[in-house]
Amino acid sequence: MFEKNVFIHHVYFWLSNPESIADRNQLTEGLNKLSSVTTIKTFHIGVPATTSREVIDSTYAVSWLLLFKNKEDQDSYQTDPVHLKFVDDCKHLWNKVVVYDTVSL
């Protein structure tokens, strides 16, 4: 179970060239570098699982799950130079990004 009041930031990427393993690798390398942002408590880089049910969307190429101590740490991450460099260096790789942010009830 996650700590109470943790801020979860989950990003899904659809690649411009979905068949390109090189593009996927470049994106995941960028995400690994991005993980050096100090406000990130933990992270997970993933690809769609081989599950298949009506409610599952597996059309994305890569997911990036981040846990932060609180919203303020996530806000700081958004303007961190490492994050801004990642976006600048990698934005050509994707054609769609969807983000889900959640907080504890």
The 8 nearest C-alpha neighbors of each residue, nearest first, counted from 0:
[[1, 2, 3, 5, 103, 4, 66, 7],
 [2, 0, 3, 5, 4, 66, 103, 7],
 [1, 3, 5, 4, 0, 68, 103, 6],
 [2, 4, 5, 1, 103, 104, 102, 0],
 [5, 3, 103, 102, 2, 6, 69, 68],
 [4, 6, 68, 3, 69, 2, 67, 102],
 [5, 7, 67, 102, 69, 66, 70, 101],
 [8, 6, 66, 101, 100, 65, 67, 102],
 [7, 9, 100, 65, 64, 99, 66, 10],
 [10, 8, 64, 99, 98, 63, 65, 100],
 [9, 11, 98, 63, 62, 97, 64, 99],
 [10, 12, 62, 97, 96, 61, 59, 98],
 [13, 11, 96, 61, 59, 60, 95, 62],
 [12, 14, 59, 95, 60, 93, 94, 96],
 [15, 13, 93, 17, 16, 92, 94, 12],
 [14, 16, 93, 94, 92, 17, 13, 91],
 [15, 17, 14, 19, 18, 22, 92, 93],
 [18, 16, 14, 19, 15, 60, 13, 23],
 [19, 17, 16, 20, 14, 22, 23, 21],
 [20, 18, 22, 21, 16, 17, 23, 14],
 [19, 21, 23, 22, 24, 18, 17, 25],
 [20, 22, 24, 19, 23, 25, 26, 18],
 [23, 21, 25, 19, 24, 20, 26, 92],
 [22, 24, 20, 26, 25, 21, 27, 19],
 [23, 25, 21, 27, 22, 26, 20, 28],
 [26, 24, 22, 28, 23, 27, 21, 29],
 [27, 25, 29, 23, 24, 28, 22, 30],
 [26, 28, 30, 24, 29, 25, 31, 23],
 [29, 27, 25, 31, 30, 26, 24, 32],
 [28, 30, 26, 32, 27, 31, 33, 85],
 [31, 29, 33, 27, 32, 28, 26, 34],
 [30, 32, 28, 34, 33, 29, 27, 35],
 [33, 31, 29, 30, 34, 35, 28, 81],
 [34, 32, 30, 35, 31, 81, 82, 36],
 [33, 35, 31, 32, 36, 30, 39, 42],
 [34, 36, 33, 32, 37, 31, 39, 81],
 [37, 35, 34, 38, 39, 33, 81, 76],
 [36, 38, 39, 35, 40, 34, 76, 72],
 [37, 39, 72, 36, 40, 67, 76, 73],
 [40, 38, 67, 37, 41, 36, 66, 65],
 [41, 39, 67, 66, 38, 68, 42, 65],
 [42, 40, 66, 39, 65, 43, 67, 34],
 [41, 43, 65, 64, 66, 44, 40, 34],
 [42, 44, 64, 63, 45, 65, 41, 62],
 [45, 43, 63, 62, 64, 42, 61, 46],
 [46, 44, 62, 61, 43, 63, 47, 64],
 [45, 47, 61, 60, 62, 48, 44, 59],
 [48, 46, 57, 49, 45, 60, 59, 61],
 [47, 49, 50, 46, 57, 45, 51, 55],
 [48, 50, 47, 51, 57, 46, 52, 55],
 [51, 49, 48, 52, 55, 47, 57, 56],
 [50, 52, 55, 49, 53, 57, 54, 48],
 [51, 53, 55, 54, 50, 56, 57, 49],
 [52, 54, 55, 51, 56, 50, 57, 58],
 [53, 55, 52, 56, 51, 57, 50, 58],
 [56, 54, 52, 53, 57, 51, 50, 58],
 [57, 55, 58, 54, 59, 53, 47, 52],
 [56, 58, 47, 59, 55, 48, 60, 51],
 [57, 59, 56, 60, 13, 47, 55, 12],
 [60, 58, 13, 57, 12, 61, 11, 47],
 [59, 61, 13, 12, 46, 14, 58, 47],
 [62, 60, 46, 12, 45, 59, 11, 63],
 [61, 63, 11, 45, 10, 44, 46, 12],
 [64, 62, 44, 10, 9, 43, 11, 65],
 [63, 65, 9, 43, 42, 8, 10, 62],
 [66, 64, 42, 8, 7, 41, 9, 63],
 [65, 67, 7, 41, 40, 6, 39, 42],
 [66, 68, 6, 40, 39, 69, 5, 73],
 [67, 69, 5, 6, 72, 40, 66, 70],
 [70, 68, 6, 67, 71, 72, 5, 73],
 [71, 69, 73, 72, 6, 74, 67, 68],
 [70, 72, 74, 73, 69, 75, 68, 76],
 [71, 73, 75, 74, 70, 38, 69, 67],
 [72, 74, 76, 70, 75, 71, 67, 77],
 [73, 75, 71, 77, 76, 72, 70, 78],
 [74, 76, 72, 73, 77, 78, 79, 71],
 [77, 75, 79, 73, 74, 78, 72, 38],
 [78, 76, 74, 75, 79, 82, 73, 83],
 [79, 77, 76, 75, 80, 83, 82, 74],
 [78, 80, 76, 82, 81, 77, 75, 83],
 [81, 79, 83, 82, 84, 78, 85, 76],
 [80, 82, 84, 79, 83, 33, 85, 36],
 [83, 81, 85, 79, 84, 80, 33, 86],
 [82, 84, 80, 86, 85, 81, 87, 79],
 [85, 83, 87, 81, 82, 86, 88, 80],
 [86, 84, 82, 88, 83, 87, 89, 29],
 [87, 85, 83, 90, 89, 84, 88, 82],
 [86, 88, 84, 85, 89, 90, 83, 91],
 [89, 87, 85, 86, 84, 90, 91, 29],
 [88, 90, 86, 91, 92, 87, 85, 26],
 [91, 89, 86, 92, 87, 93, 88, 85],
 [90, 92, 89, 93, 88, 15, 94, 87],
 [93, 91, 90, 89, 14, 15, 22, 94],
 [94, 92, 14, 15, 13, 95, 91, 90],
 [93, 95, 15, 14, 13, 92, 96, 91],
 [96, 94, 13, 93, 12, 97, 14, 15],
 [95, 97, 12, 11, 13, 98, 10, 94],
 [98, 96, 11, 10, 95, 12, 99, 9],
 [99, 97, 10, 9, 11, 100, 96, 8],
 [98, 100, 9, 8, 10, 101, 97, 7],
 [101, 99, 8, 7, 9, 98, 102, 6],
 [100, 102, 7, 6, 99, 8, 103, 9],
 [103, 101, 6, 5, 4, 7, 104, 100],
 [102, 104, 4, 3, 5, 101, 6, 7],
 [103, 102, 4, 3, 101, 5, 6, 2]]
